[in-house]
């Protein structure tokens, strides 16, 4: 089983985890006509397939180490369940946040969802006395800015969702007046973003719990279980989102199976492969997998810092700020700036003693 055994390998994998986990959502910007809900089926499938390939290819790589199946048999069943549940929580959280992004923008919903998750994680660390957060005053300032960014992201997301197309209206009978229809997309965009942030805050602690003690989950079984939990959550909850969309016309699994071209499916599958690669890098270097301690800066970047990379790349590299509606541009800029500074402060807090 391939493992990180040197400081150089740990540093390289940590940086790779930061980049891959930060960039997978922006593949949604390349989907074109392919709806967000359909993209997420491809994404979940890409994560599961890539996790299985990595587990088989690298889990049996070194015969002198424990193999994938050996480590799986030695792991406590409770820890296996924790890894599965953590993947399900992440899948639900990402599904909610990215569904909201379909009606607004990635920069707005990720500022809101991951901003709320960052606030919850800092508060949890303060309550349980987690020393890994470093200087709690600096982390608290970052959490406050993350909350500001989440509120600004909600304002921007709601403003953009007001322009989102609703489901097609039925034809009118002769002499019939069309009833006034209320656009609920802005409300559900905000609700989905905040609710998704709650699930995203929960998954990390449960994933860390699954890896604790000598019978914790090893990286490769952990990746496969995490991917399985995520895919299961997508299969369970995505049909509900498709049948009751916050924007656009309702869809079914039939649309996914019959209406997609290879070009439509490829972006989601590639996003899933990128995410699975980043998740494996994360699991390979997080304690207790690595033989050398992970530098605090790198540990913070790959666990909580990657969301800033997503927000900044979506906002400027893919032009979401430039393309935003006039009433959404200012709050979107505020959300992006506040979230980036908040993440920087929380990451910097790791460099100083509490």
N, C-alpha and C positions, 0 to 999 in steps of 0.2 A: 504494500500500500504506500503510495507516494505521500510523503509528509514534509512539512517545512522544518528543516533541521539546522538552519544557519541564520544569523541576523540579516544577511544579504537577501536570502530567499524570503524571509518574513517581510522585509521592507518592500520588496518587489511585489509580493502578493497583496500586501495591504494597499499599495498605490493602485494596483490593478483592480482590486475590489472597489475602491472609491470611484474609479472611472467607469467601470462596467455597471455598477449599481446606480450611478448618477445618469448614465446615458440611455438605459433601456427605455424609459418612457417616451423619449423623443421620437422613437420609431412610429408612434401614433400620428406624428405630424406628416408622415409620408404616405398615409393610407389612402388619401384622396376620397373616393366615393364609398369606401368600405367603412361601415359604421363602427363606432367605438365598441358596442356590445359584441359584434362579430369578431373584431380584432382581439378581444379578450379571450375568446375560445382558442384562437391560434396561439396567443401568448401562453396560456396555461398548458397547452399541448406542447409547445416548444420547450417550456421549462421541464416538463416531465420527461420528454424524450432525451433532452440533453443531460439531465440528471442521471438517467439510466445509463446512457453511454459513458459518462464520466465515471460512474460508480463501477462499471464493468472494466473499462479500459485502465483506470488508475487504481481502483480498489484492490486489484490483484497484481499490481505492478512489481512489487518487491517481495519475493518469496521468503526473505528472512524476517519480514515484519508480519504482523497480524493481517490477514486478508479481510476483505469486505465481509464475508460470511462469518469469519471468526469473531470480528468485533461486534457484529450484529447479535450473535449468540451470547456474547458476554455482557451485553447491555441489559440493564433492568427494564422490565416491561413498562414501568411507570415513566422512565425517561424516554422510551420510544413514543409513548403516548404524548408526552410534552412536545416532542419534535413535530409530531403530526398535527397537534392542535395549533402550534405556533405558525405552521404553514397555512392552516385554514384561516387564522386570524389575519395574517398578512394578505391572503388572497381576498378576503372580504373587504379589508381596508383599501387595498389598491383598486379593487373593482368599483367601490363607491367613489373614490376620489377621481378616478379616470373616467367614470361615467359622467360625473359632474363636468369634467374637462371637455367632454364631447359637446356640451351645450354652451361652454364658455371658453376657457383656455387652460392649458397646463400650468402656466405660471401662476394664475389666480388660485386654482384649486390646490396645487401643491403647496403654495404659500400658506393656505388655510389649513389643509389637512396635516402636513408635516410640521407646520408651526404649532398647531395644537398638540401634536404628539411630542414635540420638543418640550413644551411647557409641562406636560404631564410627567415626562421622564425626569426633568429637573426637580419637580416637586416630590416625586417618588424618591429620588436620590437623597433629597434633604430629609425626608421623613425617616428613611431607613438608615441614614448615616453613611451613605455610599461615598467613600473617600476618593473613588475614581473620578468624580466630577471636579476634583481639585478645589479651587477657590470658589466657594458657593456664592459669594457676593457677586463675582464676575459672572458666574453661571446664572444667577437670579436676574441680573441685568439683561443677559441674553434672552432668558425666558420672557421677560417683560417685552422686549422688542419683538420676539416671536409672536406674542399675543397681538401686538400692534399690527404686525404683518398679516396675521390670520384675519383680523377684522378688516383691514384694507383689502385683502384678497377676497373676502366675502362681498364687499361692496363692489369691487371690480367684476367678480364673477356674476353677481346678480345683474349688473348693468349690461354685461355682454350677453347673458342668457335672455334678456328681454328681446334681443334681436334674433334669437334662435327660432327656426321654423317649427310650428306645431304640426300635429298629425293632419292629414288631408281631411277637408270638410266634405260631408255628403252633399249631393245635389239637392237643391230646393225644389219643392213642389210649386206649381203655378200659384202665385199670390202669397206664398209663405215668406215670412221675414226670417232672416237668419238671426238666431239668438246670439247675444254678445257672449263671447267665450273669454274666460279669464286665463291669462298665461301663467301657469304655475311653475314654469321652468326656473325663474329666479329663486323662488323659495326652495325648491328641491335641490338646486345647485348648491345653495348654502348648507342645507341640512345634510346632504350627502358628503360634502367636504368635511364638515365638523364631525359627523359620525364616523367617516372613514379615518379621520385622525385619531379617534378613540381606539379603534381596532389596531391601527399602526403603532400606537403607544404600548399596547398590551403584548404584541407578539415578541418583542425583543427580550423582555424579562423571562418569558416562558421558554424561549429558545435557549437562553443562558442557563436556566434551571435544568433543561434536558441534558446539558453537558457537564454538570457538576458531579462530583464524587468520582471514584475510580471506575464505577460502572455506568458512567455517562455515555451519551451517544457520540460515536466517533464521526469524523467529518463526512465520510462517504455515505454511511447509512443515514446520517442526519440530513444530508442534502436530498437523498431519495425520499425520505419520510416527509421532509418539508415540502418538496415538490408535490408529493401525493396529497398532502393536506390542502395545499393551494389549489390543485386541480379539482379535488373534490368539492371545495367551497365554490369554485367557479361553476361547476356543473349544477350545484344545488341552487345558487342564487342568481346566476346570470339569466335563466329563463324568466324569472320574475321581472328583472330590469328590462328585458326585451319586450315582454308583454305589456308592461306599464312604463313606457319610456318617459323620461322627463323632457324629451324633445323628439320631434320626428314621429314617424308612423310606427305602430307596433310591428314586431317581427317575431319569427319563430326559428327553431333549429333548422327548419327546411331552407330558410334563406341562407344559412351558413353552409349547408351541404350542397345546395344546387346552384346558387347564384354567384359563387365566388370563383375568380380566376386564380391562377398560380401567383400572379403579381399581387393580388389582394391578400392571399394567405401568407405570402413569403415574409412580409414585414412583421406580422405578429409572431411567426415562428422564429424569426431572427431575433426579435426582442426577447422572446423567452430563452433562447440560447445565450444571449448576452447576460440576462439576469442570472441564469443558472451558473454561468461561469463566475460571475461576481460573488454569488452566494457561496460557491465552493471556496474561492479565495478567502472569503471572510471566515468560514468555518475552519480552514486550514491554519489560520494564524491566531484565532481567538483562543485564550486559555480554555481548557488544558491541552489543546492540540499541539501548539508550538513548543519546541524545546527551549526557546529563548523568549524572554518577555517582550511583548509588543510595546514600542514607544508610545507614550500617552497621546502624542499628537496624531500618530497614525491610527491608533485605536479609535479616537474620536472622529477622525475623518471618515473611516469606513463604516461606522455604526450610525452616526448622526449627521455627518457633514455632506453626504452625497446628495441630499435633497437640495442644497444650495446650487450644486452643479446642474441639476435638472431645471430648477427655476431660472437660473441665469441663461442657460443654453436655449430654453424655450422662449424666454423673453426677448433675447437679442439675436442669437444665432438663427432662430426660426421666425423672427420678426413679429412676435405676438404683441409687443408694445407698439410697434409701428402700425400694425393692422387693427389695433383695438379701436372700439367706438370712442368718439370724443369724450363722452361722459365716463368712460372706463379707463382712459389712459392715465390720468393722474393717480387714482387709487391703485392701479396696477403697478405703476412705477414705485409708489410708496410701499406696496406689498413686497415687491422684488427686493428693493433696497433694505427694508427692515428685516426680511428673512435672511438675506445674505449676511448682514451685520450681526444678527442674532446668532446664526450658526458660527460665525467667526469668533464671537465672544465665548460661546459655550466650549468651542474647541480650544481656544486660548486658555480658558480656565483650567484645563487639564495640565497645563504647563507650570502651574503655580500651586504650592501647598495650600490646603484648606485652612 
